[in-house]
């Protein structure tokens, strides 16, 4: 039986659990995988970049539908959004990072606690390396996977760059990356934690031993072992011994 078929119990205000024996033990986990946009950070980066092109409302509407699971083809939805960014200068990406992007409450505390407990950390995102690499370095995370904007003469071309592992980091690639990282570490997926907020996080959450929804879309919240509806990411620590 998956957690989505079980009733949620409110462990504490804004912190819901399904089918868990508490307290959880750090020694049972060796990896934690995080989504980035609206999970580790406070924004959807592609929406904010679109603001520079005067297309934020259009792009944000597609993003919202994709995150709610209302668009079946995530890759095509991302291609549509990126195409609308053609001509945006790289300087606009820098401005989004410096002026709008902030870590969500508790992000640094949770990542540090995981490192202290011996867990490896993975940032796996449907977003872009321009932002994920900076967040990875800021939080001293171990691994990352995300997409690459194609840039020409200092401007976005409206396309993405294929990488050695494939074309787009969608939900299936997130799942595959979590499993591949577990394999590289010599651990079971049951020893992994996966945390996200959108429908493209569901595949990786489905294979992890512990799935955590952070201020998530309804489909994601209903499928997770743990749902954090109030407070910061570090509320997960309340469940550990």
C-alpha positions as CSV (number, residue, x, y, z in Angstrom):
1,X,0.0,0.0,0.0
2,X,1.5,3.4,-0.9
3,X,1.3,6.4,1.5
4,X,-1.3,8.1,-0.6
5,X,-3.8,5.4,0.2
6,X,-3.4,6.0,3.9
7,X,-5.0,8.7,6.1
8,X,-2.7,11.5,7.1
9,X,-2.2,12.3,10.8
10,X,-1.2,15.7,12.1
11,X,2.0,15.1,14.1
12,X,2.2,18.8,15.0
13,X,0.6,21.9,13.6
14,X,1.3,21.9,9.8
15,X,3.3,18.7,9.9
16,X,1.4,15.6,8.6
17,X,2.6,12.0,8.4
18,X,1.4,8.7,6.9
19,X,2.5,5.2,7.8
20,X,5.6,6.1,9.7
21,X,7.1,4.7,12.9
22,X,8.5,7.6,14.9
23,X,11.0,8.7,15.7
24,X,12.9,8.1,12.4
25,X,16.6,7.2,12.7
26,X,19.4,8.9,10.8
27,X,21.2,5.7,10.4
28,X,18.5,4.3,8.2
29,X,19.2,7.0,5.5
30,X,22.3,7.7,3.4
31,X,21.0,10.1,0.8
32,X,18.6,13.1,0.6
33,X,17.4,14.4,-2.8
34,X,15.9,17.9,-3.1
35,X,13.9,19.6,-5.8
36,X,15.0,23.2,-6.1
37,X,12.3,25.7,-7.3
38,X,9.7,26.3,-4.6
39,X,11.4,23.6,-2.4
40,X,14.9,24.7,-1.5
41,X,14.3,28.2,-2.9
42,X,11.4,30.6,-2.8
43,X,10.8,31.1,-6.5
44,X,10.3,29.4,-9.8
45,X,13.4,30.7,-11.6
46,X,12.0,30.3,-15.1
47,X,9.0,32.4,-14.2
48,X,11.3,35.2,-12.9
49,X,13.5,35.1,-15.9
50,X,10.4,35.4,-18.1
51,X,9.6,38.6,-16.3
52,X,12.6,40.1,-18.1
53,X,11.0,39.2,-21.4
54,X,7.6,40.6,-20.4
55,X,6.2,37.0,-20.5
56,X,6.0,36.1,-16.8
57,X,2.2,35.6,-16.7
58,X,2.3,33.3,-19.8
59,X,5.2,31.2,-18.5
60,X,4.0,31.1,-14.9
61,X,0.6,29.7,-16.1
62,X,2.4,26.8,-17.9
63,X,4.6,26.2,-14.9
64,X,1.7,26.1,-12.5
65,X,-0.2,23.6,-14.7
66,X,2.9,21.4,-15.0
67,X,3.5,21.4,-11.3
68,X,-0.1,20.5,-10.6
69,X,0.2,17.6,-12.9
70,X,-2.2,19.0,-15.4
71,X,0.2,18.8,-18.4
72,X,1.1,15.2,-19.4
73,X,4.3,16.1,-21.4
74,X,6.6,18.0,-19.0
75,X,9.4,18.1,-21.6
76,X,7.2,19.8,-24.1
77,X,5.9,22.3,-21.5
78,X,9.5,23.2,-20.6
79,X,10.5,23.6,-24.3
80,X,7.5,26.0,-24.7
81,X,8.5,28.0,-21.7
82,X,12.1,28.2,-22.7
83,X,11.2,29.3,-26.3
84,X,9.4,32.3,-24.8
85,X,12.8,33.4,-23.2
86,X,14.5,33.9,-26.5
87,X,16.5,37.1,-26.4
88,X,16.7,37.4,-22.6
89,X,20.2,38.6,-21.7
90,X,22.3,36.5,-19.3
91,X,22.5,39.6,-17.1
92,X,18.8,39.1,-16.4
93,X,19.6,35.7,-15.0
94,X,22.2,37.2,-12.7
95,X,19.7,39.8,-11.6
96,X,17.1,37.1,-10.7
97,X,19.8,35.2,-8.7
98,X,21.0,38.2,-6.8
99,X,17.7,40.1,-6.3
100,X,14.9,37.5,-6.2
101,X,16.3,34.1,-5.3
102,X,16.4,33.2,-1.6
103,X,16.7,30.0,0.2
104,X,13.5,28.8,1.8
105,X,13.3,28.9,5.6
106,X,15.2,26.0,7.2
107,X,16.9,24.9,4.0
108,X,20.5,25.6,5.3
109,X,19.7,24.0,8.7
110,X,18.2,20.9,7.1
111,X,21.1,20.4,4.7
112,X,23.7,20.9,7.4
113,X,21.9,18.5,9.7
114,X,21.9,15.9,6.9
115,X,25.6,16.4,6.3
116,X,26.3,16.1,10.0
117,X,24.3,12.8,10.1
118,X,26.4,11.4,7.2
119,X,23.9,11.7,4.4
120,X,25.0,12.7,0.9
121,X,22.9,15.5,-0.7
122,X,21.5,15.6,-4.2
123,X,19.9,18.6,-5.9
124,X,17.9,17.3,-8.9
125,X,15.9,20.0,-10.7
126,X,13.8,20.6,-13.8
127,X,15.4,24.1,-13.6
128,X,18.7,25.3,-15.0
129,X,22.4,24.9,-14.1
130,X,22.8,28.7,-14.0
131,X,20.9,28.6,-10.7
132,X,21.3,25.0,-9.5
133,X,25.1,25.2,-9.6
134,X,25.0,28.4,-7.4
135,X,22.6,26.8,-4.9
136,X,24.6,23.6,-4.9
137,X,27.8,25.6,-4.0
138,X,25.9,27.8,-1.5
139,X,24.7,24.7,0.4
140,X,27.8,22.6,-0.2
141,X,25.7,19.8,-1.8
142,X,27.3,16.7,-3.2
143,X,25.6,16.1,-6.5
144,X,23.3,17.9,-8.9
145,X,21.4,17.4,-12.1
146,X,19.4,20.0,-14.1
147,X,19.0,21.5,-17.5
148,X,21.2,23.9,-19.5
149,X,20.1,27.1,-21.3
150,X,21.6,27.5,-24.8
151,X,23.3,30.9,-24.8
152,X,24.6,32.9,-27.9
153,X,26.2,36.3,-27.8
154,X,25.1,36.8,-24.2
155,X,21.5,36.0,-24.8
156,X,19.2,33.0,-24.4
157,X,18.4,31.4,-27.7
158,X,15.1,29.9,-26.6
159,X,16.6,26.4,-26.7
160,X,18.3,24.0,-24.3
161,X,21.6,22.1,-24.6
162,X,21.5,18.3,-24.7
163,X,23.8,16.6,-22.2
164,X,25.6,13.3,-22.0
165,X,22.7,11.8,-19.9
166,X,19.9,13.1,-22.1
167,X,17.9,16.2,-23.2
168,X,15.7,17.3,-20.3
169,X,15.6,16.6,-16.6
170,X,12.0,15.8,-16.1
171,X,10.3,13.6,-13.5
172,X,11.6,10.4,-15.0
173,X,15.1,11.7,-15.1
174,X,14.8,12.8,-11.5
175,X,13.8,9.2,-10.6
176,X,16.6,7.8,-12.6
177,X,19.2,10.1,-11.1
178,X,18.1,9.2,-7.6
179,X,18.4,5.5,-8.4
180,X,21.7,6.0,-10.1
181,X,23.1,8.0,-7.2
182,X,22.0,5.3,-4.8
183,X,23.7,2.7,-7.0
184,X,26.9,4.7,-7.1
185,X,26.8,5.0,-3.3
186,X,26.1,1.3,-2.9
187,X,22.8,1.8,-1.1
188,X,19.2,0.9,-1.5
189,X,16.6,3.4,-2.6
190,X,14.9,2.7,0.7
191,X,17.8,4.5,2.3
192,X,17.0,7.7,0.3
193,X,14.8,10.7,1.2
194,X,13.2,12.7,-1.6
195,X,11.7,16.1,-1.1
196,X,9.7,18.2,-3.5
197,X,6.6,20.2,-4.2
198,X,5.5,19.5,-7.8
199,X,4.2,16.7,-10.0
200,X,7.5,16.2,-11.6
201,X,8.9,15.2,-8.2
202,X,6.5,12.3,-7.8
203,X,8.6,9.7,-9.7
204,X,11.6,10.2,-7.5
205,X,9.4,10.4,-4.4
206,X,7.8,7.1,-5.4
207,X,11.1,5.1,-5.2
208,X,12.5,6.7,-2.1
209,X,12.3,5.2,1.4
210,X,10.9,8.5,2.7
211,X,9.0,11.0,0.6
212,X,8.5,14.6,1.8
213,X,6.1,17.2,0.3
214,X,7.0,20.8,1.1
215,X,4.2,23.3,0.8
216,X,3.3,21.1,-2.2
217,X,0.6,20.8,-4.9
218,X,-2.3,18.6,-3.8
219,X,-1.2,15.5,-5.8
220,X,2.2,15.6,-4.2
221,X,0.9,16.2,-0.7
222,X,-1.4,13.3,-1.0
223,X,1.3,10.9,-2.2
224,X,4.0,11.7,0.4
225,X,4.9,10.0,3.6
226,X,5.4,13.5,5.2
227,X,3.8,16.8,4.3
228,X,5.2,20.1,5.6
229,X,2.4,22.7,5.2
230,X,3.7,25.3,7.7
231,X,7.2,26.4,8.8
232,X,10.5,25.7,7.2
233,X,12.2,22.7,5.6
234,X,13.9,21.9,8.8
235,X,10.6,20.8,10.3
236,X,11.6,17.4,8.9
237,X,14.1,17.2,11.8
238,X,11.2,17.0,14.3
239,X,10.6,13.4,13.1
240,X,14.2,12.2,13.7
241,X,15.7,11.0,17.0
